[in-house]
Amino acid sequence: MAAIAAGPVRADFLPMPDHVVVVIEENHSYSEIIGSPSAPYINQLARSGASFTNSHGIEHPSQPNYLDIFSGSNQGVTADLGVSGLGARWPFTTPNLGAQLLAAGKTFIGYSESMPSVGYTGDGDLSPSQDNYRAKHNPWVMWQNDHPTSPNQLPSSVNRPFSDFPSDYSKLPTVSFVVPNEQNDMHSNTVPRADTWLHDNLDGYVQWAKSNNSLLIVTFDEDDGSQGNRIPTLFIGPMVNPGQYADSIDHYSLLRTLEDMYGLGNQGYLGGAANRDAIASPFVPEPATVLLLPIAGVALLVATRRASSPAT
């Protein structure tokens, strides 16, 4: 299906999903995933939802991009430092999406696969040779402090292993992030393995979301360095008009969208998100078609709406 040209849209077209789950994958460019037979489930999601053909990471390497998507800034981190590499800067005191949601009476949790325990602050899992959990892929731990010195710091209770992801999806927070471990996010293992993991662990939520006003977002931290940081980004949910969208978007755009969905902008938009528009085009109602029906000499105006059809 040809990409739909981006055009002016209004943020008031944005829905307010009951739940949003954001999954972050690793280090693959758009053309390595979209249309690839190695990722059948992701491509199924792309056909059933909104697939963005001009989506980009902000920078390289991983950790700065995770910080960008969570706080609108890399917080001065330009390398993969984990937690220990931050030194006296940890924990951060700057504004972030989790703190915004909590201040607005919403809820937030970040779920990291293979993280050993709730509130864990180590840089890696307990078996580093297995290449699983890495703090560099967990931005919310960078603000974790159970004795906060700033209203922007986050309690350890929002930093949870993926094993705590509820099977009763109605118990999910307003916004959650899911980060598979490095064996399952395309970082250290194959695309098919990550694709299968996503199906096995998130398809239940996808099916439930269809009748429960909820949204799945799948994106990547960065590309493999070969395509100008162009990455896949997908929106899947009952409020989404399926298709390919040519909007020029990045991690700041995604952050701005989440802020606008939940009215968080009155707290001040986060960093680079202040200079982006919300991603509203997949939610804009289809244009109406007006039919003129002559009845007894009177022209009757009937507005109809073309139903969205799945992308092909």
N, C-alpha and C positions, 0 to 999 in steps of 0.2 A: 504494500500500500504506500502511495506517495506521502511524503511528509506534509502535514498541514502547516501552512505558513503562519508564523507568529503574527499576531496583530494586537492592537490595544485592547486591554481587558480591564475590568473593574474588580478591585479586591472584594467588593461586596458580593461577588459571585462565589466566593470561597465557602465551602461547607464548614460545619463544625462537627467533625466525626466524634462519636462517642469514644473511640480509641484509635490511635495511630501507632503502628509498629514500624520502626525504621531498621532495616537490616543493612549492614555495611560489609561489603565484600572487598577483596584485595587485588590491586596491582594488575588489572587487565583492562585493555582498551575496548572501545565499543565494538570494533569489527571482530575482535576475538570471541565475543560472546553473542551479540545479536546476529541471528542467522546461522549460528554454528550448531552443527549436529551434536557437539559435545555438551551442549547445555539445553536439552529439550524442555526441561521444566521452566527455566527462565524465559525461554522463547514462548512457551505457552502463556506465561504471565504477560509477556510483552504483547501478545495478540489479544489478550482479554482485557488489557488495561491501556494506560497511556505510556507510550515509549518515547523518550526524548532523544532526538537524533543529534542534538547540539549541546550536550551536557558535558561539563568539564570539572575536574579537580582544580584546586587553587594552586597547589605547589607540590613539591617533593621534599622529603620522603613522607612516610606514613603519619607519624605523630602530629606534625603541624596541620595536616588535613583534618584529622579527627578533632583537633582543637578548633579549627575554623568552623566546622559544621555544628559544633556544640556551643561556641561562644562568639563567633564572628571575627575571631582573631587567633593567630597562632601563639599569642601570649609571649612572644619573643623566643619561642622554641623553633629552631630551624633544623633540628636533627632528631633522631630517635633516641630520646633520653630516658624514657620510662619515668618512674617516680624518683628514684635515687639520684638521677642525673640533674634534677631540678634544684637540689641543694636547699638553701634557705628560702627559695621562692615557693616551695611547697609547704602548705596548700595555698593555691591561688586565692585571692580575695575579690577578683573581678566578676562582673555580671556574666551570667551564663543561662542557657535555656532551662536547665533543671530548676535553678533558683527562681527564675521568672514564673515558671508554672506553679511552684509551691506558693509563691507570694500571691498569685492570682486565685488561690484556692483549688488549683488543679493538682494532679499527681504525676510523678515521674519516677521511673526506675530504669537503670541500665543493666542488661543481662549479658554477662560475658561467659562463654562456654569454657569449661575447665578451670575457671577461677576457683581456688581451693575453698573459700569461705566468704560469707557476707562481710563486706568492709575490708577485704584483703588489700594490703598496700604494698605487697612485694612486686618486683618487676617481672617475674615469670612464675610459672606454675611450680609445683613441688618436684616435678620430674623434667628438668630443662632439656634433657636429651630427647624428649618426645616432641618438642617444639609445639606446644599447645597454647596456653594463655600467655599473653604479653600485655603489660600495662600500657605500652605505647599505643595500643589500640583501644584504650579505655579512658576517654577524656574526663568522665565525671569523677574518677578517683583523684584527679589533679586538684579538685576543690573539696575533697572529703575532710571533714573536721567535726567530731562530735562535741567539741567545745569551741564553737565558732568565734572568731574574732571579727567576722564580717557577716552581714545578712546574706551574702552571696555564697557562703560555704554550705556544703551539703552534708547531711547525716550519712553515716555508714550504711544505714538501712536502705538507701537507694542504689547501692553498689552491690549487685547480687549475682551469684552464679546462674547460668542458664538453666540449671536443674530446678530453679525456683520459678521458671516460667509457668504460669498456671495452665492447667488443662481445661479449667472453666474460664473461658476467655472473657467473660463478663467481669472477672476479678482483675483484669489488666488495668494498669494505670492509664491516665489520659494519654500520655505519650511514653512510649518505651523504645529503647534502642536495643537491638540484638546484635552481638558481635560473635560469630562463630570462632572457634579456635583456629590456629594457623594451619592445621591439617584440613579444615573444613571451609575455609574462606578463600581458597585459591592462592594463598600465600606460599605454602610449602608442599602442596599436593595438587592433584589434578582438577581441572574444570569439571569433569563428570562427577568426581567425588563431592565437590561443593554443591553442584546442582542437585544431586541426590539428597544431600543433607538438607538443603533448603526445602525440597519437596517433603521429606519425611518429618521435618520439624515445624514447618510453617503452613503447609497446605491446609491443615485442619483449621487454622485461624482464617486463611483465605476463604474457605467455604463458609465458615461461620459469619465472617464479615459481610457477606453478600446480603444477609437479612438482618444485620445488626449495626448498620450505619457506621462501619469501621473501615479503616484504610491501611493497606500495606504499602510501604515505600521500600524499594530495593535500590541501592546505589553502591558505588565503589569509592574507596578513598582516593585513588589515583590510577593512572594507566601504567603500562609497562615502560614508559619513556619513549615510545615510538610514534605516538599519534597526537602530540600536542596536548596531552592530558585529557583527551576525549574519552569519556566513560559512559557505560550504560546507566540510565536512571529510569525507574518504572514506578508508576502509581497504579495500584489495583484496588478497586472497591466499588460499591454500588453507586456512588456519586460521580464516578469517572466516566467520561465519554471516551470509549476505546478509539485508539488510532495512534499514528505517529505524529509527534509535535516537534516543530523546528525552532521553538523558543531557545534563545541563547541563555542557558542557565548554568549555575555552578553551586557550590556548597552554601554560599551566602544566600543565594536565591531560595534554596530549600529551607534554610533557617528562617528567612523572612516569611516564607509561606506558613510554617508552623506557628510563628509569632502572630501572624494575622488571623490564622484560623481560630486562635483562642484569645484574641484581643489583648495581646501582651505588649503591643507597641506603646501603650500609655505609660509603660515603665521605661521607655527609651529603647529603640532598636539596638541590637547587639552588633557593634563593630561594623564590619563590611555589609551586614544585612541592611543597614540603614540606607545603603546606596543601591539596593536592588529592589525590583518589583516582586511581589508575590507571584507564584506560578499558578495563575488562575485559568489558563486557557482550557485545560481538560474538564473544567467544571462549568464552563459557560453554557447556558441552555442553547439547544439547537435553534436556529432562526425559524420563525413561523412562516408558513406559506398562507397567503390570503386568497381565498376563492370567492369569486363573484357569482352568486346563484340567483338568477331572476325568478322571483315568485310573484305572480299576479302583478307584474309591472314594477315590483320593488326589488332593488338590489340588496341582497342579504349578504353581509360579510361574515364569513366563517373562517376562523383562524385554526389552522392545523399545524401540527409539529411533526417533523420527520423523526421517526424513532432512530436512535443510534444503532448501528449494526456493528458487529465485531470486526476488528481490523483483519485484513487478509494479507 
